[in-house]
Amino acid sequence: FFFFSSRRRHTRCREVSWARRCVQETGINAEYMGLFFSRKIQRKSMQAAKPRIANVEETEKLLTEMKIPFYTIHHEPVVSVPDMLLKCKSPKGPLTYCKNLFIVNKKGNENILIIALHDTEVDMKYLRHYLKVGSRDLRFADEALLGETLAVKKGAVNPFSLANDKDNKVKLFVDKKLFEAKTVTFHPMQNDALTELATEDFKKFLLNINKTPTVLDFVEIKKEAENKEEGEKEVKKQEKKPKESKKKEEKKGEGLGKLTEEEKHELGIEYKKDENVPMWYQQVLKKSEMIEYCNDISGCYVLRPWSYAIWEKVQASLDANFKLHGVENAYFPMFVTKSALEKEKSHVEGFKAEVAWVTKSGDQDLAEPIAIRPTSETIMYPYYKKWIHSHRDLPLLLNQWTNIVRWEFKDPTPFIRTREFLWQEGHTAHSTCAEADKMVQDMLEEYKKCYEDILAIPVIKGIKSEEEKFPGALYTTSVETILPSNGRGVQAATSHQLGQNFSKMFEIYFENEKGEKDLVWQTSWGFTTRSIGIMVLMHGDDKGVVLPPKVAPIQVVMVPIFYKTEEREKVLAKLAEIESELRSVGVRTKIDDRTLYTPGYKFNHWELKGVPLRIELGMKDYAKSEVRLVKRLNGEKTQIGWANLKKDIPELLEQVQKAMLEKAKKGLNDCIIKATNWEQFMQTINQRKACMTPWCKNNDCETKVKQQSKVESKKFAEADPTILTGSVKTLNIPYVSEPIEQGEKCFACGKPALCRALWGRSYQLHLNY
């Protein structure tokens, strides 16, 4: 009896297997053992069956017991970071969003929870370097392991669930930047809520559950891994002895075209476009070297040379065409006083929430806050008043290429919706309404030509509804498109007839030909870097970006294939000749002569970046005086003789440009479905399509459609999670559509129809962006 009562043995007897062994070895009746262990065994069994916390209420109760203040908001269920950014908002202000990754090793005996800020790049390749494991040793845990270890479901992984890790099986890694934030937010065991708490209180929580985190600086981890890789490559390069290849030339593409696992991870897009557009889009932009995330300021992005070169092509095309209409370029200051900004009330109301203010100069408060331009009407028009006096001063046609800052927004999306973006904004003054109307339509047509002829994106010209028009405008026209990948509408560009509203406010008068004093008629029109995002979303595929030849920084990339030094010199010399010939006819080319990468790596690299054509030249091709040519659009491969390249390549680029537009037109047409009643309308919208309907043009009717579609979509989404939720609105009233038949009714309210309107769910965009 004393043997079982001793503290040391009593502690060991907590394990059932040990207790059974004691019974066998000592012969003591199990009934006596039960007196000592039954309650402990029963308690342990109950603990295994029921986790410490399993839902929002139990999480909040645990935090309350720990005397940790928190704030919980409820929202629609989310399963990914993009969903969270879209649907999880707090009335108290911006949240510090976090992501949680639960990883297990190959043997299944080591579990890791990684917690990081939502925009921190957690690269598995570099994490493996840090943990010193093989390329296939880490994987994401399945739902069964999540439930067994943390009692949480997939999509709701969170650090609160560590309270259920009673056996301390889970290692915790925390992003250094997360601990530097003031507050953090996590799912409280359910993916339809977020709980916010101070970062210091989060540390207190971890202390209370006896969990010590390892703090990781992912930027430093990446640097160390890259340095180590470079060092290893150099060592291998020095140690490697030159060997003659025994492979036949016919097999030049085999082996050389294969990628290592690390190269696949570095280049590959892990998400399919049709399955997860937001994550696919983020990965494509980052891995194709179009953008870099600005971690210090949410909603701001670095445009890397690849994307900025595309913008320069767009800019050059538009600028040349503007000048054909007599438009001149100018530049105005980026600051505007509060009094000037607020001069036109309806205009400022449309931008009020988006205005960023400068309130200090050094340590001193400014006498009056100065706004950073959300648009330039109120900056430019006081000068128009100074410059315009007579009909001889008209028309005044000015454009500026500049940046714009609009601060308040819900969902940052690179190119599509950002705090700062690049654009052109044209502002003109005319003596008559008819002249201003013509200018509006001329610029809208230039935008249509740019999208279709340069970016290979079909658009629909039309007029905005009263509810959707630019604040302060007489009317707004737009070019719209629909993205087949998710059925969302995107406002591609706008052209506004401002009437005499602004000229009245800023007192821009002129003396007409009759000697009478009159107000000028004005227009404004804008085209932005959003066009690049639309292009990527419209043409991209699971391999990456697909660039239209007219905006591709590099139209033809040339990859040499060789085995020996003398072969390399021969192949590169010939490619240099080809490059010279192609450049003489205006083709933008590049020879990828990097020696550290295999041809296979280079193929994937340039496919990811979207280069329209690839030329491959090896010794077999050399012997036949030809090259292999591969189209990025469809992967089609052909052999072309050297003598024909100068003539054939420009023709092929033109063919690719036209093929991309035709493919996009088919996708756009397939996205637009006709509907004549509400039931057809909602059925179409819920299939991720846009809808063309007869409409009464009534503001109250559009407001009702927005409200009712939002409510009904939530109900449909409960049965089918793939359905998009949110309000449906008019995209525009197309200029070209079927005429309204006599007696035709509005699909929503039943009143007489006056037009056909294009409806859809759109990215939540700025009114003039």
Buried (B, 14 or more C-beta within 10 A) or exposed (E): EEEBEEEEBBEEBEBEEEBEEBEEEEEBEEEEBEEBBEEBBEEBEEEEEEBBBBEBEBBBEBBEEBEBEBEBBEBBBBEBBBBBBBBBBBEEEEBBBBBBBBBBBEEEEBBBBBBBBBBBEBBBBBBBBBBEBEBEBBEEBEEEBBBBBBBBBBBBBBBBBBBBBEEEEBBBBBBBBBBEBEBBBBBBBBBBBBBBBBBEBBBBBBEBBEBEBEEBEBBEBBEBBEEEBEEEEEEEEEEEEEEEEEEEBEEBBEEBBEBEEEBBBBBBBEBEBEEBBBBBBBBBBBBBBBBBBBEEEBBBBEBBEBBBBBBEBBBEBBBEBBEEBEBEEEEBEBEBBBEBBBBBEEBBEBBEEBBBEEEEEEEEEEEEBBBBBBBBBBBBBBBBBEEBEEBEBBBBBBBBBBEBBBBBBEBBBBBBBBBBBBBBBBBBBBBBEEBBBBBBBBBBBBBBBBBBBBBBBBBBBBBBBEBBBBBBBBBBBBBBBBBBBBBBBBBBBBBBBBBBBBBEBBEBBBBBEEEEEBBBBBBBBBBBBBBBBBBBBBBBBEBBBBBBBBBBBBBBBBBBBBBEEEBBEBBBEBBEEBBEBBEEEEBBBBBBBEEEBBBBBBBBBBBBBBBBBBBBBBBBBBEEEBBBBBBBBEEEEEEBEBEEBBEBBBEBBEEBBEBBBEBBBEBBEEBBBBBBBBEBBBBBBBBBBBBBBBBBBBEEBBEEBBEBBBEBBEEBBEEEEEBBBBBBBBBBBBEEBEEBEEEBBBBBBEEEBBBBBBBBBBBBBBBBB
